[in-house]
Structures are given as C-alpha cells and as structure tokens.
C-alpha cells in the first residue's frame, strides 16, 4: 500500500534526522539507530562509522526500504553525534540529503523514478534520556523539500518544479524501545509552510501552476509503531497504534491549469483548520474542521465568468469500531457546513425572479450510537465473503442534532432509538426500533408556494406534499411552523401519539 511505502521512508528519515540516545556513548547511539531502522524494515550501509574525538561520525549513510516493489533510498553524506559532556548528545547532519523513490511498471504504467532533495541547514537535535527511553528536541531555521530529478533527468528541465519550504521549525520526540518496534510521542511546529508547484505535460502542452501558504502548522502524534514491515491489518494485530493531529492557521492557495480548451483558475483561503487520524485494533477515527473558508473558480467548463463560494464553518467526524466483538461498541458520525453562501449568478440560474430566499445554507447531522461488529472490517477476505450482508448490527442511535436550513425553510430535529436485532420482520428487514424523534419545520409552506410559482412543482404535487405532511405534523406556535413527534413503541409506529402502523 502507498501509505506503508511512504510511512517506511518517513520513519527512516525521522530517525536519521532527529533520533538520538543520551546518557550513552555515541557508539551506543549508532547501535540503537541501526536496530530501530532494522525493526522498521530498512537496510543501511555506510562509507565509514568511526569515533572522532568527542564525536561519532557516520559518512555516506544509505538507508533503503522496499515494499510492493517500490524502493525508497535515502542518502546522507554525513551525520555527526557529539557528546556534549552534560548527559546530552547533539546530532547534526549534512545541510542536504536525497530521497529516491523507484516505482516498478504496473499494467500500462511504466516504471518511474523520482529524486527529492531535502535541505535543512542549521538543523540541531539535542537528545537526552536512556537507550530505551529517549527524549530529544530539535530546531531548524528552515527545511526545504524539492523535486530534483525525474527518471534520472533534471526535473526543472523536464518541466517540473516542485518545492515546499518550512520556516522556523521546532519540536520534540520521546521514543521508547518495545518488542518489534518503538513507542513514539512527538510534536512539531513551524512558522509557515510555502508550497510551489509547476508541471508541464509535453504531450498536449498543458501546464499546472500552484502556489500555497499555510501559517502556524502544528502536528502532534503518538503511537506504538510495530509491525511496519507488514500490511496494515497485520500491523494492527501486532499492536500498531497511531494518533496524529494537525492544526493550522491562515491558508491561501492559487491554482492555474492551462489547457487547449482554455485556462482554469482556482483560488481559496481559510482562517484556520484541523485534522486528526487515529487508529488501533479496535477503532478508526477521522476528524477534520475548517473556519472562514472561501473559494473562487473560473473555467471553460463553467457557464459563468467566475463562481465564488464560502462558508463560515465545516466539520466532519467519523468514528467506527473495526474489530468483531461480542460487545456493542461506540460509533460517531458528524457532518456539518454552516452558512454556505452561493453567488447570485448560481441562484439566478434556478431562481431568476428571486422567489426564494437566498440566505446562507446550513446542514448539520450530529449522531452517535452503538453497533456490534460480526466481521473485522480490516480483513479484506472476510469483508468480501459477506457480499451484500452488513458486517454488524445496529443497536442504538442518538440523534443529537439535525438541521437543514435552505431557501428560507428550516428543519430541526433530535431523538434517540434502540434496535431489537432479533426482530427483523416487523419493519420489513430492519431491526425493530424503540424511541422517538422530535421535528420542527418552519417556512415549509412558503417554500412550496415559491416552487409552484416558479413552475418547478405542480400545484397537484404541492397539495399531495401538504397532505402527507399533515398526517405526521401539527401546527406549531409560530407562523408557518409545523412540529412532529415520531415514535416507535411496542412494535408500532406513532405520529404525534396517533398509531400509524
């Protein structure tokens, strides 16, 4: 898998650029280093490794890893481990080193090779602790990552110019050796990240230019990194865990794509955001959020000069169990977009006379619950054997909030249900529910009237919709307001206390 190819090479680079062991000799550091690299599935060679006064110097260090045919090779001209005489060790290295990624031919895709040069002048790592439990901190004025070669040829000459620049880096790591790998806790911050990409397709003459900047990127990660030499499912059974989070400040980007049919331009910005990915043998967590997001786009494929979209806030959280268990386990699903604003040009295409309210739209779905998994989700063979059958049972669902606000109408709801998985007959193959949901709709009738006036809905269809809603809803306290309580109780379905089924 691509993740493991990159993870292996990243682990090697992280070790090479910042790992160290204090309260031990430089030779001890080197021996532990080799052990950690071997555990992560890497091999290494050196030109020399010898004591030089208070320092232990390694030259021409080459670290190689192979996974699914793809080989990554890191080459560092020199790494120096210096005993500072106070129970700490300083690690410095060459101002730049290379990482080569060789990918084999697959199907119609030919074999490729890319060389990346990583420059970190002034990088200093101070290590302390013991060989088994190591603490170390690093600082660097900058780190530049650049694509320098493609298939052995100069990347710039081939029409590719890709660079990323981090400024004022600092961070710390705490590492402890464990059987088959290591425990790692780390944090990293930078003042800014700047990304520049230029690429040209010689076959059709199209090109891409991207510039982006991210302020105050910060990463915190922890985990038990064992089983890195295997696939993800195998590593999880061996105890692999990870929890990585990213936060960032202001973001801006500008993308331009030039093709024969014309140019496409996308610009965007955000005030701040975050991302989290966590995984262990029992659960998978994904979470992201953003605030103050704006996007502008123009393209020959869009029938408008420019489209501008913005939203005040967005978020997504997805937490699920991944291992079969006799016990019920928690899950979470959250998705929201708040105050989504569309340009008047878009509204005019569907509402040229302004019959609808063009207010910002909001969608929120906030739920959690309990499931019992009968199949390991990460087991591909077991999942394939299920066919169309679900991998588990739904036992409870709590609806914290449902909100849909658009075109002047707004629907709000909240409720909770439990499910009887021994009864799949009463409600046609769905486990029998018990519980209720309270709903409130405002502006619904006005929206229907507007859709009829616009010719998007017939009067007959609107009347049918009103009759259907009347079966399940009561007039509310406010104007154009409807409320409803939908309840499943004693194997029956009730709407506002009236039995429907």
C-alpha positions in Angstrom: 0.0 0.0 0.0 1.2 3.5 -0.8 0.7 4.6 2.9 3.2 2.0 4.1 5.7 2.8 1.3 5.7 6.4 2.5 5.5 5.5 6.2 8.6 3.4 6.0 10.7 6.0 4.2 9.3 8.8 6.5 10.1 6.7 9.6 13.7 6.3 8.3 14.1 10.0 7.6 12.7 10.9 11.0 15.1 8.6 12.7 18.0 9.8 10.6 17.3 13.4 11.1 16.4 13.6 14.7 16.7 10.4 16.8 19.4 10.1 19.4 20.1 8.5 22.8 21.6 10.4 25.7 23.5 9.1 28.7 25.2 6.7 26.4 28.2 6.9 24.1 27.9 7.9 20.5 28.6 4.2 19.6 25.6 3.2 21.6 23.5 5.7 19.8 24.6 4.3 16.5 23.9 0.7 17.5 20.4 1.6 18.7 19.8 3.5 15.5 20.7 0.5 13.4 18.3 -1.6 15.5 15.4 0.8 15.0 15.9 1.0 11.3 16.0 -2.8 11.0 12.8 -3.1 13.0 11.1 -0.7 10.6 12.1 -2.9 7.7 15.0 -0.8 6.4 18.5 -1.8 5.5 21.5 0.5 5.7 25.1 0.8 4.5 27.8 3.4 5.3 31.1 4.6 3.9 32.5 4.8 7.4 31.4 5.0 11.0 34.1 5.9 13.5 35.0 7.9 16.6 36.5 11.4 16.0 37.3 12.9 19.4 34.1 13.5 21.3 32.0 12.8 18.2 31.0 9.7 16.3 30.9 10.4 12.6 29.0 8.4 10.0 29.6 9.1 6.3 27.8 8.1 3.2 24.8 6.7 5.1 22.3 5.0 2.7 19.0 3.7 4.0 16.9 1.5 1.7 13.4 0.1 2.1 11.3 -1.9 -0.3 7.5 -2.5 -0.3 5.3 -3.9 -3.0 8.1 -3.4 -5.5 8.6 0.3 -4.7 12.0 1.1 -3.3 12.9 4.2 -1.3 16.6 5.2 -0.8 17.8 7.9 1.5 21.4 9.1 1.1 23.0 11.4 3.7 26.6 12.4 3.2 27.4 12.8 6.9 25.8 12.5 10.3 27.7 13.6 13.5 26.8 12.5 17.0 28.6 14.7 19.6 28.9 14.0 23.3 28.3 17.4 25.0 29.6 16.2 28.4 26.4 17.0 30.3 24.4 13.9 29.7 23.1 15.0 26.3 24.2 14.4 22.7 23.9 16.8 19.8 23.2 15.4 16.3 24.0 17.4 13.2 23.9 16.3 9.6 24.8 17.5 6.1 22.9 20.5 5.0 21.1 18.4 2.4 20.4 14.8 1.5 18.4 12.9 -1.1 15.5 10.6 -1.1 14.9 8.5 -4.3 11.6 6.7 -4.9 11.7 4.0 -7.6 8.3 2.6 -8.6 8.1 -0.5 -10.9 6.0 -0.8 -14.0 2.4 -1.8 -13.3 -0.1 -2.6 -16.0 0.0 0.2 -18.6 2.0 2.5 -16.3 5.8 2.4 -16.9 8.5 2.3 -14.2 9.3 5.7 -12.7 12.0 7.2 -10.5 11.9 10.5 -8.6 14.7 12.1 -6.6 13.8 14.5 -3.8 16.4 16.7 -2.1 15.8 17.7 1.5 17.8 20.7 2.7 17.9 21.6 6.4 20.8 23.9 7.1 21.3 24.6 10.8 19.3 21.6 12.0 20.3 20.8 15.6 19.0 17.9 17.6 19.6 17.6 21.4 19.0 14.1 22.8 18.7 13.0 26.4 17.4 10.1 28.3 18.4 6.4 28.0 18.8 4.0 25.1 15.4 2.5 26.0 13.6 5.8 26.6 14.9 8.7 24.6 13.8 12.3 24.7 15.1 14.8 22.1 14.3 18.2 20.8 15.2 19.8 17.5 15.2 23.3 15.9 16.0 24.4 12.4 15.7 27.8 10.7 14.2 26.2 7.7 13.7 23.0 5.8 13.3 22.8 2.0 12.0 19.8 0.1 12.4 19.9 -3.7 11.8 17.5 -6.6 15.2 17.5 -8.3 15.1 14.6 -10.8 12.5 12.6 -12.7 13.7 9.3 -14.2 17.3 10.5 -13.8 16.8 13.7 -15.7 16.8 17.2 -14.2 13.2 17.9 -13.0 13.2 21.6 -14.0 14.4 20.7 -17.5 11.6 18.2 -17.7 9.1 21.0 -16.9 8.6 20.1 -13.3 9.4 22.5 -10.4 8.1 21.3 -7.0 9.2 22.8 -3.7 8.0 23.0 -0.1 9.6 25.4 2.4 9.1 25.2 6.2 10.4 28.1 8.3 11.4 28.3 12.0 10.8 24.6 12.9 10.9 23.3 16.4 9.7 20.1 18.0 10.4 17.3 20.4 10.2 13.5 20.4 10.1 10.9 23.1 11.0 7.4 22.0 10.9 4.1 23.9 12.0 0.8 22.5 9.4 -2.0 22.6 9.5 -5.5 21.1 9.2 -5.3 17.4 9.3 -1.5 17.2 9.1 1.6 19.3 6.6 3.9 21.1 6.8 7.4 19.9 5.3 10.7 21.1 6.1 13.8 19.1 5.1 17.4 18.5 6.2 19.7 15.7 5.5 23.4 14.9 6.6 25.8 12.2 6.1 29.4 11.5 4.9 28.8 7.9 4.8 26.4 5.0 5.1 27.6 1.4 4.4 25.3 -1.5 5.2 25.9 -5.1 4.4 23.5 -8.0 5.0 23.9 -11.7 4.4 21.0 -14.1 4.0 20.7 -17.9 2.7 17.8 -20.0 4.8 17.6 -23.1 2.2 15.5 -24.9 -0.6 18.1 -25.0 1.2 21.3 -23.9 -1.0 21.7 -20.8 0.6 23.0 -17.6 -0.2 23.4 -13.9 1.0 26.2 -11.5 0.1 26.0 -7.8 1.2 28.3 -5.0 0.0 27.8 -1.4 0.9 29.1 2.0 0.0 27.7 5.5 0.6 29.7 8.6 1.5 28.1 12.0 1.2 24.4 11.0 1.5 22.2 14.2 1.5 18.4 14.4 1.1 16.2 17.5 1.5 12.4 17.1 1.8 9.4 19.3 1.7 5.7 18.8 3.1 2.2 19.1 4.9 1.7 15.8 5.3 -2.1 15.5 4.7 -4.4 12.5 5.7 -1.7 10.0 7.2 -4.3 7.7 3.7 -5.8 7.1 0.3 -4.7 5.8 -2.0 -2.5 7.9 -4.3 -5.3 9.1 -1.3 -7.4 10.1 0.4 -4.5 11.9 -2.8 -3.8 13.9 -2.9 -7.4 15.2 0.7 -6.9 16.4 -0.3 -3.8 18.4 0.2 -0.9 15.9 -1.5 2.3 17.1 -1.3 5.9 16.0 -3.0 9.2 16.8 -1.9 12.1 14.7 -3.4 15.6 14.7 -2.7 18.7 12.6 -3.8 22.3 13.3 -3.1 25.3 11.1 -3.8 29.0 10.9 -4.5 31.1 7.8 -4.3 29.3 4.5 -4.2 30.7 0.9 -3.7 29.0 -2.4 -3.8 29.8 -6.1 -4.1 27.0 -8.8 -3.9 27.7 -12.5 -4.3 25.0 -15.2 -3.8 25.9 -18.8 -5.2 23.5 -21.5 -6.1 23.7 -25.2 -9.7 24.5 -24.3 -8.8 27.4 -22.1 -7.5 28.2 -18.6 -8.9 27.1 -15.3 -8.2 29.1 -12.2 -9.0 28.3 -8.6 -8.1 30.5 -5.6 -9.0 29.9 -2.0 -8.4 30.7 1.6 -9.3 29.7 5.2 -8.9 31.3 8.6 -7.9 28.0 10.3 -8.5 24.3 10.4 -7.6 21.0 11.9 -7.3 17.3 11.0 -7.0 14.1 13.1 -6.5 10.5 12.2 -6.3 7.8 14.9 -6.2 4.0 14.6 -5.8 0.9 16.7 -7.0 -2.6 16.7 -10.4 -1.6 17.9 -11.3 1.7 16.2 -10.7 4.1 13.3 -11.2 7.9 13.9 -11.2 10.6 11.2 -11.9 14.2 12.0 -11.5 17.5 10.2 -12.7 21.1 10.6 -12.3 24.4 8.9 -13.3 28.0 9.6 -13.7 31.0 7.3 -13.4 29.1 4.0 -13.7 30.9 0.7 -13.3 29.5 -2.9 -13.3 31.1 -6.3 -13.2 29.3 -9.6 -13.3 30.1 -13.3 -13.1 27.5 -16.1 -14.2 26.9 -19.7 -16.4 24.1 -18.3 -18.4 26.5 -16.1 -21.1 28.6 -17.8 -20.2 31.7 -15.6 -17.3 34.1 -15.6 -16.5 33.1 -12.0 -18.0 31.2 -9.2 -17.5 32.3 -5.6 -18.4 30.0 -2.7 -17.8 30.5 1.0 -18.8 29.0 4.4 -18.3 30.1 8.0 -17.5 26.6 9.4 -17.3 23.0 8.4 -16.6 19.8 10.2 -16.6 16.0 9.8 -16.1 13.3 12.4 -16.2 9.6 11.6 -15.5 7.1 14.4 -16.2 3.4 13.9 -15.1 0.1 15.5 -13.1 -2.2 13.2 -12.8 -5.4 15.1 -15.6 -8.0 15.6 -16.7 -8.3 19.2 -19.5 -9.9 21.3 -19.9 -6.5 23.0 -21.5 -3.4 21.5 -19.1 -0.6 20.6 -19.5 3.1 20.0 -19.6 4.9 16.7 -19.9 8.6 15.8 -20.9 10.4 12.6 -20.9 14.2 12.3 -21.1 16.3 9.2 -21.8 20.0 9.1 -21.5 23.0 6.9 -22.6 26.3 8.4 -23.6 29.4 6.4 -22.7 28.2 3.0 -23.0 31.1 0.6 -23.5 30.7 -3.1 -23.1 33.5 -5.7 -26.2 35.3 -7.1 -25.3 34.0 -10.5 -25.9 30.5 -9.3 -29.2 31.5 -7.7 -30.2 33.3 -10.9 -29.9 30.1 -12.9 -32.7 28.4 -10.9 -34.5 31.4 -9.4 -34.3 34.3 -11.9 -37.2 36.3 -10.4 -35.9 36.0 -6.8 -38.9 34.0 -5.5 -36.6 32.1 -3.0 -34.7 33.4 0.0 -31.0 33.5 -0.9 -29.8 33.3 2.7 -26.7 31.2 3.6 -27.5 27.5 3.9 -26.6 25.2 6.8 -26.6 21.4 7.1 -25.8 19.6 10.4 -26.0 15.9 11.1 -24.7 15.0 14.5 -25.2 11.4 15.6 -23.7 8.7 17.7 -24.7 5.2 18.7 -23.7 1.6 19.3 -23.0 -1.3 17.0 -21.9 -4.9 17.3 -19.5 -5.9 14.6 -19.6 -9.5 13.4 -16.7 -9.2 10.9 -13.3 -7.5 11.1 -13.6 -4.5 8.8 -9.9 -4.5 8.0 -10.0 -8.2 6.9 -10.4 -7.9 3.2 -11.2 -11.6 2.6 -13.9 -11.7 5.4 -15.5 -8.5 4.1 -15.6 -9.8 0.5 -17.2 -13.0 1.7 -20.1 -11.0 3.2 -21.4 -10.0 -0.2 -24.3 -7.6 0.3 -24.7 -8.6 4.0 -23.8 -5.9 6.6 -20.7 -6.5 8.8 -22.6 -6.0 12.0 -25.7 -5.0 13.9 -27.1 -1.5 14.8 -28.1 -1.4 18.4 -28.6 2.3 19.3 -28.7 5.6 17.5 -28.7 9.0 19.3 -29.5 12.0 17.0 -28.0 14.9 18.8 -29.0 17.4 16.1 -30.4 17.5 12.6 -30.6 20.9 11.0 -31.2 21.7 7.3 -31.6 25.4 6.5 -32.0 26.4 2.9 -34.1 28.8 0.7 -36.0 30.2 3.7 -37.1 26.9 5.2 -35.5 25.2 8.2 -35.9 21.7 9.6 -34.6 20.9 13.1 -34.7 17.5 14.9 -33.3 15.4 17.7 -34.1 12.0 19.1 -32.8 8.6 20.2 -33.5 5.0 19.3 -32.6 1.4 20.3 -32.9 -1.6 18.0 -34.0 -5.2 18.5 -31.9 -7.3 16.2 -33.9 -10.4 17.0 -36.9 -8.9 15.2 -36.2 -8.3 11.6 -39.8 -9.0 10.5 -42.0 -6.2 12.0 -40.5 -3.4 9.9 -39.5 -5.3 6.8 -36.0 -6.4 7.3 -35.0 -3.6 9.6 -34.3 -4.4 13.3 -37.3 -3.2 15.3 -36.7 0.3 16.8 -37.8 1.8 20.0 -37.6 5.5 20.6 -38.7 8.8 19.2 -37.5 11.9 17.3 -38.9 15.4 17.6 -39.0 17.6 14.5 -39.8 21.2 13.7 -40.2 22.7 10.3 -40.5 26.4 9.6 -41.1 28.1 6.3 -42.1 24.9 4.6 -45.4 26.1 3.1 -43.8 29.3 1.8 -41.1 27.2 0.1 -43.8 25.0 -1.5 -45.7 28.1 -2.7 -42.5 29.6 -4.2 -41.6 26.3 -6.0 -45.1 26.2 -7.5 -44.9 29.9 -8.6 -41.5 29.2 -10.2 -43.0 26.2 -12.2 -40.6 23.8 -10.5 -43.5 22.0 -8.7 -47.1 21.5 -9.8 -50.0 22.6 -7.6 -51.1 18.9 -7.5 -47.7 17.8 -6.3 -47.6 20.6 -3.7 -51.1 19.6 -2.4 -50.0 16.0 -2.1 -47.0 17.0 -0.1 -49.0 19.1 2.2 -51.5 16.3 2.8 -48.6 13.9 3.5 -47.0 16.3 6.0 -50.4 16.8 7.7 -50.5 13.1 8.5 -47.4 13.4 10.6 -47.3 17.0 11.8 -49.2 19.5 13.9 -49.3 23.3 13.6 -46.6 25.0 15.7 -46.7 28.1 17.8 -45.1 30.3 15.2 -46.2 31.3 11.7 -45.7 28.7 9.0 -44.4 26.3 11.7 -45.0 22.5 11.9 -44.0 20.2 14.7 -44.0 16.4 14.9 -43.0 13.6 17.3 -42.4 10.3 15.5 -42.2 7.4 17.9 -41.6 3.6 17.7 -43.1 1.8 20.7 -44.3 -1.7 21.4 -43.6 -2.8 17.7 -45.8 0.1 16.4 -45.2 3.4 14.8 -46.9 6.6 16.1 -47.0 10.2 14.8 -47.9 12.7 17.5 -49.5 10.0 19.6 -51.6 8.6 16.8 -50.8 5.0 15.7 -49.8 4.8 12.0 -48.6 1.2 12.0 
